[in-house]
Each structure stands twice: as structure tokens, then as C-alpha cells.
Amino acid sequence: MKNSTKAPDVRIGVLQSTDKVEFLCNEIFHLQNENGERLFKGVPDQKFSLTISTSKPAEINYQVRAGIEKDRTIAQDRAADLMKKGLTVEIREVGVSFELNDQEIDNKEYWIAIGNFQLYAEALQFKNDQADSGEYVVIQKIKKQAEGSIELNGKNMGATVRIVPENHKDSTCITVSNVIIGIEFHWQKFEDLDYRGIIEVGLNNQGKLAVINEIDMESYLTSVNSSEMTPDCPLGLLEAQTVAARSTVFATMGKHHYNTNFHLCSDDHCQCYHGKKREQQPSQQAVKNTWGQVIKFEDEICDARYSKICGGIMEAYHDVWENINIPYMTSGIDSDNKIEFPANTEDKARQLIDTKVPAYCNTDLYPLPPKLAGLYSTKNLFRWEVSYARQEIEELILEKTGEDIGEFLDIVPLERGDSGRLIYIELVGTKKKLKIGKELEIRRALSKSHLYSSCFYVEKEIGSDGRAVQFILKGAGWGHGVGLCQVGATVMAMKGISYVDILVHYYKGVRLEKLY
């Protein structure tokens, strides 16, 4: 590999669906089409508005993903077995490959896709009819791309508009108005955000406007490490977060958003990226100290997942997402002290939740500075409690699943992972029973936004007529619990543990490598 410090460019979806894009640039800029032809010259610090002139949504069919394989031959063998059952099956190649300083980056994988459903509801029904429905995912197949044009001040700009500053100085930025942050979570809000690099506006699959920030990897990461956390965190945490985030980009680009023309989104679905405003000296230093570094397991760049608070025990990848054994994302205790492990039975999960175990993310035991403790609400999320009246939970289930299960009777645990997180549950009503899983589906079904985690147990309050009137969920942690625990890693850094040792603690058997 050449001794080069040049970072690759990444394309980040910062606004995925809107009718209007308001922006301004603090330098002279040019609007260009996708071929680089100049369409308009703009003056600094004046707000402009891009709107839809004409629009036709993409034609979309739906499939159900039944598995993911790194080896095409294995995927073909699995597809052949499904075809013997009379199913229509397609192998879809997803991901990217490119050269980086004479080294090939290749994260491609092969999806086993069943069916060709006209309606999303049909694909969802097929998924839900499977015995292990949590292993299946509804995916889109684009039959015909969206068409249309964008206009500025009544003038047609074509289907794609690129906002390109004339000078790319350190102070140069493009401000995009009303960017949504925390989509569907309880902290959802809108902000005007400043971006380095180039902004591209085009049509998404619904015929709405989508905004993409094209930026070099290291500038992107300077914002990510402080958008995911805060520059007030200790440097070791910011360094660990930066390496994990860089690794995740290389491992996942082109896969989480397989049907778009950007690599990752800027929200919790991929990685939080809130532009230039989040950059501070510590976040810049963390990027400089780890420039080009990723974690690898054997020869593969790691998909370094992370969540806010594991609750004491990290969860294994296969118990949250696809049933794939990923050796570096296994379950384990988040502590240098003893914690009862695993917590995969009802008694052990209850014991874990009811105990303030000596985990790194237990901020009663390891207090954070007041600013960080207030920001992350750690006292309320390491262990938490949520209550629902029976009628309230009935309404939630109907709204989130579309299923009327009648009068709600109970939540029955079916399977737990080693961290105590529920993998599958059964919602029991007077009309029917409904199996829900995996982790994220449980959290979506039992909250207006997202339940803090799926590590919980249920207590019922029974009325004088013998019917349940209240359901109390007692839980642990915030997020899926796989990989790096951000609050736990913060405490480790406060204890003087290096970012390398933090990464090795959370991702088993990995090593660091400098790509550029």
C-alpha cells in the first residue's frame, strides 16, 4: 500500500425526504448538474430554495430477505433449497468495492431475496407467516427509477443539482435548513446544519427531494465522534468512537441504504452526523490521532456496531440482527469486576435488571461529569421503568403492528440473549397471539417512539375484577447493546484506559490497521 494520507470521499444522506430544500453558502458557489456543467452562480450568505418542478415516484416491488452470505456459492445453494419449495428466489449483490491506495476495499455480500410482491403489505404478511419471522426482512426492488426535475426561482435545474463552493477553505460551509435529527425517537427535532464539502440535491424513490453531503472521510468523522457523543467526553472515548465509526463506514457503505445513491444516512439508523457545528478541538484531535485507522478481524474490516448503554452485558450480533455468527461481536460483561453471566433465562435477566451491577456504564458507581451525566440521562437509563395502562398498550400494538389482538392480556418472553435482551416475545390478547421479534421490532411495538431496550421484564397490576389494568416494564440499558457501549467506553477512558484497549475490550480478537 502506498504511504498516502488521502482519505476517500463519502456520500452521506443528510435529509432523506422533503418538498423543499432551503440553503445558503458563506462563499460564492455554483449550482451544477450531475455532469459538472454550471447552471447558476450564487452569492454568499443569501438563502436559496430548491423545489420540485415535476416528479414521478420510482416503481417499486418488494421482496423478503431470507439470509445474507459473504460467499456467492453458499447463497446460491441456499436459494436452490428455497426454490425446491416452489418459491421465487433471487440473489442480490449488495455493497461496494473500490481501490484505496493500492488496497482493495470490498464489503460486498449476497442477499437471498424471496418473491416479487406488488405491495409492501403482501411481503410483510409473507415475512410474518414464517416461524422465525425475525430472521426475515422486507426489502425493496426498484423496477424503474424516480423521474422529475428541480427548480430554482422558477427555472428548471434538471433532476440533480450540486451546490459547489468556489473556494473550499476551512471556514467554507453550506447551511441546510430544517434537517431532522433523531428520526422517530423521543428526541426528534429540526436544526439548521452547516456542512463542509459539496451538497447534492436529487429525487428519492418517492419522488421527494433528498439531500446528500459529499465530504472526505476524515472531515465527516470529525463531526461524527461529537454528534454521536460530545466533545466534552475524554479524548480516549473520542478516539475509540472515531475508529469504530470509520470501520463501520468501510464495512457497511452501500448496504444499509442499498437502494439509494448515498453510502450512509446521518441519523441513528447509521451514524449520527450533524455537520460542522459539532466540530471542536477535541474531536479534531481524536481524528488526527487515529487518522486512517480501522479495526480488523483477520482480513475483514469490522462492522463496529455500538450503542449508548449496554446495561452491564454486551449482546451478540446474531441475537439482534441476522442469525450470523460474527466472532468480534459476541456477548460479554462490560466490567473488570464479576457480573453473573449469561443472563439468558427469566430468573437471571430479572436478577440482572434488579441489581446495580458493577458495569462500566453504571454511572452511580462510576459518576460522569455533571454535563455528561445530564446529557445522557444515565441515572434513568442504566436501569429504567415504563408503565402502560392496558388500554394504552392495546392502542400501541394496533398502531405499531396493524393487528387487533383484542383485550391485552400479557407479554410472554419466548427467548432471551445472553445480555438479558428479549429476542422474541408473544403479545397475548383475547382475539389472538402475536409473535414479535427481534430486538428493534419489540422496542418499536411497545413505545410511541422506541423502548429504551429489549432488556426488560413485565409486572402486571390486576384490578378487582381479575383483569389486568397496568403493565410495568422494568428494564436495563439504552440501545441494542452490541459492540461498544458508549457510556461504558467513556468511563473506561476516564479511568485512563487507552482507545486501543477500549476497542479490544468491546470487539473480541480485533487488531488495528492504518489504511491511509
ZIBELKA-V244757 format. One record per backbone hydrogen bond with DSSP energy under -0.5 kcal/mol. CO is the residue of the C=O (numbers start at 1). NH is the residue of the N-H. Records with the same first field share a line. If there is no record, write none. Layout:
CO=NH  NH
//
This chain:
2=4
8=217
10=12  215
11=13  263  264
12=14  213
13=266
15=211
18=209
19=52
20=22
21=50
22=177
23=48
24=175
25=45
28=166
29=42
30=32  164
31=39  40
32=162
33=36
37=33
40=31
42=29
43=46
48=23
49=153
50=21
51=151
54=149
56=147
58=60
59=143  144
61=141
62=117
63=65  139
64=114
65=137
67=112
69=110
70=72
71=75
72=76
73=77
74=78
75=79
76=80
77=81
78=82
79=83
80=84
82=85  87
83=86
87=89
88=115
90=92  113
92=94  111
94=109
96=107
98=105
100=103
101=2
103=100
104=106
105=98
109=94  111
110=69
111=92  113
112=66  67
113=90
114=64
117=62
119=123
120=124
121=125
122=126
123=127
124=128
125=129
127=130
130=133
132=135
133=136
137=65
139=63
141=61  143
144=59
147=56
149=53  54
150=157  158
151=51
152=155
155=152
158=150
161=201
162=32  164
163=165  199
164=30
167=169
169=172
173=26
174=176  195
175=24
176=193
179=191
181=189
182=185
185=188
189=181
191=179  193
193=176
194=276
195=174
198=214
199=163
200=212
201=161
202=210
204=207
205=58
208=204
209=18
210=202
211=14  15
212=200  214
213=12  215
214=198
215=10
216=220
217=221
218=222
219=223
220=223  224
221=225
223=226  227
224=228
225=229
230=233
234=237  238
235=239
236=240
237=241
238=242
239=243
240=244
241=245
242=246
243=247
244=248
245=249
246=250
247=251
248=252
249=253
252=255  256
254=95
255=258
257=260
263=254
264=13
265=271
266=273
267=270
275=278
276=279
280=284
281=285
282=286
283=287
284=288
285=289
286=290
288=291
290=293
292=515
294=513
295=302
296=298  511
297=300
300=297
302=304
303=305
305=484
307=486
308=487
309=478
312=334
314=332
315=483
316=319
317=320  321
322=324
324=326
325=327
326=329
328=508
329=317
332=314
333=335
334=360
345=349
346=350
347=351
348=352
349=353
350=354
352=355
355=357
357=359
359=362
361=363
362=365  366
369=372  373
370=374
371=375
372=376
373=377  378
377=380  381
378=381  382
381=477
382=477
384=475
386=473
388=471
389=393
390=394
391=395
392=396
393=397
394=398
395=399
396=400
397=401  402  403
398=402
403=405
405=431  432
407=430
410=412  428
411=413
412=426
415=423  424
417=420
418=343
421=417
423=438
424=414  415
425=436
426=412  428
427=429  434
428=409  410
432=429
434=427
436=425
438=441  442
439=443
440=444
441=445
442=446
443=451
444=447
452=479
454=422  456
455=476
457=474
459=472
460=462
461=469  470
463=466
467=463
469=390
470=461
471=388  473
472=459  474
473=386  475
474=457
475=384
478=308  309
481=315
484=307  486
485=489
486=490
487=491
488=492
489=493
490=494
491=495
492=497
493=496
498=502
499=503
500=504
501=505
502=506
503=507
506=508
507=510
511=296
513=294  515
//
